[in-house]
């Protein structure tokens, strides 16, 4: 049996997964960040125990971690929201479990999961992006994860689309993440709300612009609110800019889009495709099969499934 673990800043989700990507048994618990590195690793051990019965030994354990990891050594290079930077997670778990243990970036794991059992099933060249609080990315090339020299490739959200733009947590300015993530669209909405005092968004967020979220923005958008319409229009431009850059560099078969913002797929997918088609380098060719843009299907399960089968992806 393969165990896949999605380690989040707030919660740990895990499951036993078969070789086809089907989930057999689940477990979940809070991430004990306040307990430091030991608290987090104890949680990982505990959730594995919860999935094992009668002294079962897992065939492998895979972990998706939100940050930069060295998948070869097992070290977490940098995890901005967890106290495990510099910790060798593989060594910690192998003190108890004598089986192959693999780690990967959480977005890379999600990309692998979607290729195995989700919206990109069967495709060989795929780029996944997750539109959550940040913007995560994962690259599948030739059916295998592309992780770069040390395992840190795929940080697509930290491509600059506006030089000198909004300050990013990575230290750069104008990163794609600061415009195309859930927090990015909220920031854009704040800017338009400042010049539209009668916007429905003010009512939906209780008069506190910092609390406006993606769900409220798209609710107001569907109601025809001017500030929300401008916000979504600009959001699509920002999202398309990054997609076109990546298509021009990699030209994958599929772009698979997940994360919280993808819940609004019906509101933005069609104009997004139009915007991308108008800008991609290959737009003048009627002969070439263009990169398709599809919605991810597995939700939070993508990272678990991908993590469980990391050992088969190298």
C-alpha positions as CSV (number, residue, x, y, z in Angstrom):
1,X,0.0,0.0,0.0
2,X,1.1,3.5,-0.8
3,X,0.5,6.4,1.6
4,X,0.2,9.9,0.2
5,X,0.3,12.9,2.5
6,X,-0.6,16.5,1.8
7,X,1.1,18.6,4.4
8,X,-0.6,22.0,4.8
9,X,0.1,25.0,7.0
10,X,-3.2,24.3,8.9
11,X,-4.1,20.7,8.3
12,X,-2.5,17.4,7.2
13,X,-4.6,15.2,4.9
14,X,-3.5,11.7,4.0
15,X,-4.7,8.5,2.3
16,X,-3.9,5.0,1.3
17,X,-3.8,5.0,-2.5
18,X,-3.7,2.1,-5.0
19,X,-1.4,2.0,-8.1
20,X,-4.2,3.5,-10.3
21,X,-4.6,6.6,-8.0
22,X,-7.8,5.4,-6.3
23,X,-8.1,6.4,-2.6
24,X,-8.8,3.5,-0.3
25,X,-8.7,5.0,3.1
26,X,-8.4,8.6,4.4
27,X,-7.1,10.3,7.6
28,X,-6.7,13.9,8.6
29,X,-5.5,16.0,11.5
30,X,-4.4,19.5,12.4
31,X,-0.8,20.5,11.6
32,X,0.9,21.2,14.9
33,X,3.0,24.2,13.8
34,X,3.2,25.6,17.3
35,X,5.1,22.4,18.3
36,X,7.9,23.3,16.0
37,X,9.6,20.8,13.7
38,X,9.0,18.0,16.2
39,X,5.3,18.8,16.4
40,X,5.0,18.6,12.6
41,X,7.0,15.4,12.2
42,X,5.1,13.8,15.1
43,X,1.9,14.6,13.2
44,X,3.2,13.0,10.1
45,X,4.0,9.8,12.1
46,X,0.6,9.9,13.7
47,X,-1.3,10.2,10.5
48,X,0.6,7.2,9.0
49,X,-0.3,5.2,12.1
50,X,-3.9,6.1,11.7
51,X,-3.9,4.7,8.2
52,X,-2.1,1.4,9.1
53,X,-3.8,-1.5,10.7
54,X,-2.5,-4.6,12.4
55,X,1.1,-3.9,11.9
56,X,0.8,-3.2,8.2
57,X,4.0,-1.9,6.5
58,X,3.5,0.6,3.7
59,X,5.0,0.0,0.3
60,X,6.0,3.6,0.2
61,X,5.2,7.0,1.8
62,X,5.1,10.2,-0.3
63,X,4.7,13.8,1.1
64,X,3.7,16.9,-0.7
65,X,5.2,19.9,1.1
66,X,4.3,23.6,0.5
67,X,7.8,25.0,-0.2
68,X,11.1,24.2,-1.8
69,X,12.4,20.7,-1.2
70,X,15.4,18.6,-2.2
71,X,13.7,15.5,-3.4
72,X,17.0,13.6,-3.7
73,X,18.2,14.2,-0.1
74,X,14.9,14.6,1.6
75,X,15.6,18.0,3.0
76,X,13.0,20.8,3.2
77,X,15.0,23.7,1.8
78,X,12.4,26.4,2.6
79,X,8.8,26.1,3.9
80,X,7.6,29.7,4.5
81,X,4.5,28.6,6.5
82,X,5.9,25.7,8.5
83,X,8.8,25.3,11.0
84,X,10.6,22.6,9.1
85,X,13.0,24.5,6.9
86,X,16.3,22.6,7.0
87,X,14.7,19.4,8.3
88,X,15.3,16.1,6.6
89,X,11.8,14.7,6.5
90,X,12.8,11.4,5.0
91,X,15.3,10.7,7.7
92,X,12.8,11.6,10.4
93,X,10.1,9.2,9.0
94,X,12.6,6.4,8.3
95,X,13.4,6.2,12.0
96,X,10.0,4.4,12.3
97,X,9.0,3.3,8.8
98,X,11.5,1.1,6.9
99,X,10.2,1.7,3.5
100,X,10.9,4.1,0.5
101,X,9.9,7.6,1.4
102,X,9.6,10.4,-1.2
103,X,9.0,14.1,-0.9
104,X,8.0,16.7,-3.4
105,X,6.6,20.2,-3.7
106,X,2.8,20.2,-3.1
107,X,1.9,21.7,-6.4
108,X,4.2,19.2,-8.2
109,X,2.3,16.4,-6.4
110,X,-1.0,17.9,-7.5
111,X,0.1,18.1,-11.1
112,X,1.1,14.4,-10.9
113,X,-2.2,13.5,-9.4
114,X,-4.2,15.2,-12.1
115,X,-2.2,13.4,-14.8
116,X,-2.7,10.0,-13.1
117,X,-6.4,10.3,-12.2
118,X,-7.8,13.8,-12.9
119,X,-8.4,16.5,-15.5
120,X,-5.1,15.8,-17.4
121,X,-5.3,12.0,-17.2
122,X,-3.3,10.4,-19.9
123,X,-1.5,13.5,-21.1
124,X,2.3,13.5,-21.3
125,X,3.1,17.3,-21.2
126,X,1.1,19.3,-18.7
127,X,1.4,22.4,-16.7
128,X,-0.7,22.7,-13.6
129,X,-1.3,25.9,-11.7
130,X,-3.2,26.2,-8.4
131,X,-5.0,29.5,-7.9
132,X,-5.2,29.7,-4.1
133,X,-3.9,32.2,-1.6
134,X,-0.7,32.0,-3.6
135,X,-0.1,30.6,-7.1
136,X,1.6,27.2,-7.2
137,X,2.8,25.4,-10.3
138,X,3.8,21.9,-11.4
139,X,5.3,20.7,-14.7
140,X,4.9,17.3,-16.2
141,X,7.2,16.6,-19.2
142,X,7.1,13.3,-21.0
143,X,4.8,11.9,-18.4
144,X,7.2,12.6,-15.5
145,X,7.6,15.4,-13.1
146,X,10.1,18.1,-14.1
147,X,11.7,19.3,-10.9
148,X,14.9,20.9,-12.0
149,X,18.4,20.4,-10.7
150,X,17.6,20.3,-7.0
151,X,13.8,19.7,-7.0
152,X,12.7,23.4,-6.8
153,X,11.5,23.9,-10.4
154,X,7.9,24.9,-11.1
155,X,7.7,28.1,-9.0
156,X,5.6,29.6,-11.8
157,X,4.0,32.2,-9.5
158,X,7.3,34.0,-9.1
159,X,7.6,34.9,-12.8
160,X,7.4,38.7,-13.0
161,X,4.6,40.0,-15.3
162,X,4.7,43.6,-14.2
163,X,8.2,45.0,-13.6
164,X,8.3,47.1,-10.5
165,X,4.7,46.0,-9.6
166,X,3.3,44.7,-6.3
167,X,5.8,43.5,-3.7
168,X,5.9,39.7,-3.4
169,X,6.8,37.6,-0.4
170,X,9.7,36.1,-2.4
171,X,11.4,39.5,-2.4
172,X,10.7,40.5,-6.0
173,X,8.1,42.9,-7.3
174,X,5.4,42.2,-9.9
175,X,5.3,38.5,-9.6
176,X,2.4,36.7,-11.3
177,X,1.3,35.4,-7.9
178,X,0.5,38.9,-6.7
179,X,-2.0,39.4,-9.5
180,X,-3.4,36.0,-10.5
181,X,-3.9,34.3,-7.1
182,X,-6.9,34.6,-4.8
183,X,-5.1,37.2,-2.8
184,X,-4.1,39.0,-6.0
185,X,-7.7,39.3,-7.3
186,X,-8.7,40.7,-3.9
187,X,-6.0,43.3,-4.1
188,X,-7.2,44.3,-7.5
189,X,-10.8,44.6,-6.2
190,X,-9.6,46.9,-3.4
191,X,-8.1,49.2,-6.0
192,X,-11.3,49.4,-8.0
193,X,-13.4,49.7,-4.8
194,X,-11.5,52.8,-3.8
195,X,-12.9,54.6,-6.9
196,X,-16.4,53.0,-6.8
197,X,-17.9,53.9,-3.5
198,X,-21.3,52.5,-4.5
199,X,-20.0,49.1,-5.4
200,X,-21.9,46.0,-4.2
201,X,-18.5,44.8,-3.0
202,X,-18.6,47.2,-0.1
203,X,-21.8,45.6,1.1
204,X,-20.6,42.0,0.6
205,X,-17.4,42.6,2.6
206,X,-19.1,44.4,5.4
207,X,-17.4,47.7,4.6
208,X,-13.9,46.3,5.2
209,X,-12.1,46.1,1.9
210,X,-9.4,43.9,3.3
211,X,-12.0,41.2,3.8
212,X,-13.3,41.0,0.2
213,X,-12.7,37.5,-1.3
214,X,-12.9,35.8,-4.6
215,X,-16.4,34.4,-4.0
216,X,-17.7,37.9,-3.2
217,X,-16.0,39.3,-6.3
218,X,-17.6,36.8,-8.7
219,X,-21.0,37.2,-6.9
220,X,-20.8,40.9,-7.6
221,X,-19.5,40.2,-11.1
222,X,-22.6,38.1,-11.9
223,X,-24.8,40.9,-10.5
224,X,-23.3,43.3,-13.0
225,X,-21.4,45.4,-10.4
226,X,-19.0,47.8,-12.2
227,X,-16.0,47.5,-9.8
228,X,-16.3,43.7,-9.9
229,X,-16.6,43.6,-13.7
230,X,-13.4,45.7,-14.0
231,X,-11.7,43.5,-11.4
232,X,-12.5,40.2,-13.2
233,X,-11.6,41.8,-16.6
234,X,-8.2,42.8,-15.3
235,X,-7.8,39.5,-13.5
236,X,-8.3,37.6,-16.7
237,X,-5.6,39.8,-18.4
238,X,-3.1,39.1,-15.6
239,X,-3.9,35.3,-15.6
240,X,-3.6,35.1,-19.4
241,X,-0.3,37.0,-19.4
242,X,1.4,34.3,-17.3
243,X,-0.3,31.4,-19.2
244,X,0.9,32.8,-22.6
245,X,4.5,33.2,-21.3
246,X,4.6,29.6,-20.2
247,X,2.9,28.3,-23.4
248,X,5.5,30.2,-25.5
249,X,8.3,28.6,-23.5
250,X,7.0,25.0,-23.0
251,X,4.0,24.6,-25.4
252,X,2.4,21.8,-23.3
253,X,-0.5,19.7,-24.4
254,X,-2.6,20.9,-21.5
255,X,-2.8,23.7,-19.0
256,X,-4.7,22.3,-16.0
257,X,-6.1,25.0,-13.6
258,X,-7.0,24.2,-10.0
259,X,-7.3,26.0,-6.6
260,X,-10.1,28.0,-5.1
261,X,-10.5,30.4,-7.9
262,X,-11.2,27.5,-10.3
263,X,-14.5,27.1,-8.5
264,X,-15.6,30.1,-10.6
265,X,-14.6,28.4,-13.8
266,X,-17.8,29.1,-15.7
267,X,-17.4,32.8,-15.1
268,X,-13.9,33.2,-16.5
269,X,-12.8,30.2,-18.6
270,X,-14.3,31.3,-22.0
271,X,-12.8,34.9,-21.9
272,X,-9.5,33.5,-20.6
273,X,-9.2,31.2,-23.6
274,X,-10.0,34.1,-25.9
275,X,-7.3,36.2,-24.2
276,X,-4.7,33.5,-24.4
277,X,-5.5,32.7,-28.1
278,X,-5.0,36.3,-29.0
279,X,-1.5,36.5,-27.5
280,X,0.1,33.1,-27.9
281,X,3.1,33.0,-30.3
282,X,1.5,30.2,-32.4
283,X,-1.8,32.1,-32.9
284,X,-1.1,32.5,-36.6
285,X,-0.8,28.8,-37.3
286,X,-3.9,26.9,-38.3
287,X,-2.0,23.7,-38.7
288,X,-0.7,23.3,-35.1
289,X,-2.7,21.8,-32.3
290,X,-2.8,24.5,-29.6
291,X,-2.4,24.0,-25.9
292,X,-5.8,23.3,-24.3
293,X,-6.8,25.0,-21.0
294,X,-8.9,22.7,-18.8
295,X,-10.1,22.6,-15.2
296,X,-8.4,20.4,-12.6
297,X,-10.8,17.7,-11.3
298,X,-9.5,16.2,-8.1
299,X,-9.5,19.2,-5.8
300,X,-7.6,18.6,-2.6
301,X,-7.2,14.9,-3.5
302,X,-4.7,15.7,-6.3
303,X,-1.8,16.4,-4.0
304,X,-2.5,13.2,-1.9
305,X,-2.7,11.0,-5.0
306,X,0.4,12.5,-6.6
307,X,2.4,12.3,-3.3
308,X,1.5,8.6,-2.9
309,X,2.8,7.8,-6.4
310,X,5.9,10.0,-6.3
311,X,8.1,6.9,-6.4
312,X,6.7,6.0,-9.8
313,X,7.3,9.4,-11.3
314,X,11.1,9.6,-11.4
